[in-house]
Amino acid sequence: MRNLTYFVAVSLDGYIAGPDGQFDAFLVEGDHAMPIWERYRGTAPTQLASAAGLTVTDGPFDTVLMGWNTYSVGMPDHHIPNPYQHLRQIVFTRTHEAPIGSEGMQFTGSDPVETVQALKQEEGKDIWLCGGGTLAAVLADEIDRLALKINPVLLGEGIPLFGTRKYAAALWQRVDTRAFNSGVVLTEYRRP
Ligand SMILES: NC(=O)c1ccc[n+]([C@@H]2O[C@H](COP(=O)([O-])OP(=O)(O)OC[C@H]3O[C@@H](n4cnc5c(N)ncnc54)[C@H](OP(=O)(O)O)[C@@H]3O)[C@@H](O)[C@H]2O)c1
């Protein structure tokens, strides 16, 4: 069965973005960048990957899930209404319509848990939970793998890895950890 993987950058104090959604404190460049890209190929917006000469095919995912707030980071200032065109894109929102330029994407107010359970019954590659924390907390019990890009920074405040909604306590099994000179650590866990 397909795994749901929450692959996300996080600060040392457990935030995926600052209080206003800023994520410029996370390290983009450094010796971690290419190895993490090779492991999670396809997890950059199609346009940005293309501009950087990166190939988006042959990655572990064929589907990406986003909460509206995560999706809307690309809108409107960055003009990326259709970020991951090489993946099946599902955005969860109960209040927004599909914006212009988002053709081919799916915007749904459906229960994320039911949506994921249905997706897992389909054939395909793994499913990438892009974020954010609010959606991750809703889907916490459905997440099979956690892949954390831990950045060597304290943010002090911000959007928590699993939002503010309560979710079940669980023990996870570490699968792999790679530490880089940049200070970034990629650590991966699976549900035992
Ligand atoms: N560090 C990283 O790698 C990383 C990755 C992803 C995101 N982020 C950051 O995370 C931040 C966004 O996270 P967030 O926690 O604020 O928001 P989020 O999880 O991205 O989106 C929350 C929104 O999703 C919709 N939603 C939530 N539960 C739903 C449900 N049960 N059914 C239908 N729709 C539902 C709602 O949208 P409506 O109000 O429209 O209904 C809700 O307001 C951004 O700043 C982004 O930059 C960081």
The ligand as an SDF file (V2000), in Angstrom:
LIG
                    3D

 48 52  0  0  0  0  0  0  0  0999 V2000
    8.8440   24.0240    6.3170 N   0  0  0  0  0  0  0  0  0  0  0  0
    8.2090   23.4170    5.3370 C   0  0  0  0  0  0  0  0  0  0  0  0
    8.7520   22.4970    4.6870 O   0  0  0  0  0  0  0  0  0  0  0  0
    6.7790   23.7740    5.0730 C   0  0  0  0  0  0  0  0  0  0  0  0
    5.9760   22.9380    4.2800 C   0  0  0  0  0  0  0  0  0  0  0  0
    4.6610   23.2720    4.0740 C   0  0  0  0  0  0  0  0  0  0  0  0
    4.1360   24.4200    4.6330 C   0  0  0  0  0  0  0  0  0  0  0  0
    4.9250   25.2120    5.3820 N   0  0  0  0  0  0  0  0  0  0  0  0
    4.3860   26.4270    5.9890 C   0  0  0  0  0  0  0  0  0  0  0  0
    3.2380   26.1130    6.7380 O   0  0  0  0  0  0  0  0  0  0  0  0
    2.3830   27.2470    6.7500 C   0  0  0  0  0  0  0  0  0  0  0  0
    0.9540   26.7980    6.5510 C   0  0  0  0  0  0  0  0  0  0  0  0
    0.5850   25.8900    7.5860 O   0  0  0  0  0  0  0  0  0  0  0  0
   -0.7810   26.0380    8.3640 P   0  0  0  0  0  0  0  0  0  0  0  0
   -0.7680   25.0520    9.4710 O   0  0  0  0  0  0  0  0  0  0  0  0
   -1.0150   27.4650    8.6810 O   0  0  0  0  0  0  0  0  0  0  0  0
   -1.8850   25.6980    7.2690 O   0  0  0  0  0  0  0  0  0  0  0  0
   -2.1660   24.4680    6.2730 P   0  0  0  0  0  0  0  0  0  0  0  0
   -2.2190   23.1870    7.0160 O   0  0  0  0  0  0  0  0  0  0  0  0
   -1.2740   24.5720    5.1000 O   0  0  0  0  0  0  0  0  0  0  0  0
   -3.6230   24.8970    5.7640 O   0  0  0  0  0  0  0  0  0  0  0  0
   -4.6950   25.0250    6.6730 C   0  0  0  0  0  0  0  0  0  0  0  0
   -5.9590   25.1910    5.8740 C   0  0  0  0  0  0  0  0  0  0  0  0
   -6.2710   23.9720    5.2260 O   0  0  0  0  0  0  0  0  0  0  0  0
   -7.6710   23.8280    5.1660 C   0  0  0  0  0  0  0  0  0  0  0  0
   -8.0630   22.6780    5.9780 N   0  0  0  0  0  0  0  0  0  0  0  0
   -7.5970   22.3030    7.1600 C   0  0  0  0  0  0  0  0  0  0  0  0
   -8.2620   21.2350    7.6340 N   0  0  0  0  0  0  0  0  0  0  0  0
   -9.1630   20.9450    6.7020 C   0  0  0  0  0  0  0  0  0  0  0  0
  -10.1520   19.9510    6.6190 C   0  0  0  0  0  0  0  0  0  0  0  0
  -10.3530   19.0630    7.6080 N   0  0  0  0  0  0  0  0  0  0  0  0
  -10.9130   19.9080    5.5220 N   0  0  0  0  0  0  0  0  0  0  0  0
  -10.7400   20.8120    4.5380 C   0  0  0  0  0  0  0  0  0  0  0  0
   -9.8110   21.8050    4.5780 N   0  0  0  0  0  0  0  0  0  0  0  0
   -9.0340   21.8540    5.6550 C   0  0  0  0  0  0  0  0  0  0  0  0
   -8.2710   25.0870    5.7600 C   0  0  0  0  0  0  0  0  0  0  0  0
   -8.3950   26.0080    4.6820 O   0  0  0  0  0  0  0  0  0  0  0  0
   -9.6870   26.9340    4.5260 P   0  0  0  0  0  0  0  0  0  0  0  0
   -9.5820   27.9410    5.6510 O   0  0  0  0  0  0  0  0  0  0  0  0
   -9.5420   27.5210    3.1750 O   0  0  0  0  0  0  0  0  0  0  0  0
  -10.8880   26.0470    4.6750 O   0  0  0  0  0  0  0  0  0  0  0  0
   -7.1840   25.5250    6.7130 C   0  0  0  0  0  0  0  0  0  0  0  0
   -7.2730   26.9000    7.0280 O   0  0  0  0  0  0  0  0  0  0  0  0
    2.8700   28.1770    5.6680 C   0  0  0  0  0  0  0  0  0  0  0  0
    3.4490   29.3040    6.2510 O   0  0  0  0  0  0  0  0  0  0  0  0
    3.9380   27.3960    4.9370 C   0  0  0  0  0  0  0  0  0  0  0  0
    5.0000   28.2050    4.5200 O   0  0  0  0  0  0  0  0  0  0  0  0
    6.2340   24.9160    5.6280 C   0  0  0  0  0  0  0  0  0  0  0  0
  1  2  1  0
  2  3  2  0
  2  4  1  0
  4  5  1  0
  4 48  2  0
  5  6  2  0
  6  7  1  0
  7  8  2  0
  8  9  1  0
  8 48  1  0
  9 10  1  0
  9 46  1  0
 10 11  1  0
 11 12  1  0
 11 44  1  0
 12 13  1  0
 13 14  1  0
 14 15  2  0
 14 16  1  0
 14 17  1  0
 17 18  1  0
 18 19  2  0
 18 20  1  0
 18 21  1  0
 21 22  1  0
 22 23  1  0
 23 24  1  0
 23 42  1  0
 24 25  1  0
 25 26  1  0
 25 36  1  0
 26 27  1  0
 26 35  1  0
 27 28  2  0
 28 29  1  0
 29 30  1  0
 29 35  2  0
 30 31  1  0
 30 32  2  0
 32 33  1  0
 33 34  2  0
 34 35  1  0
 36 37  1  0
 36 42  1  0
 37 38  1  0
 38 39  2  0
 38 40  1  0
 38 41  1  0
 42 43  1  0
 44 45  1  0
 44 46  1  0
 46 47  1  0
M  CHG  2   8   1  16  -1
M  END
$$$$
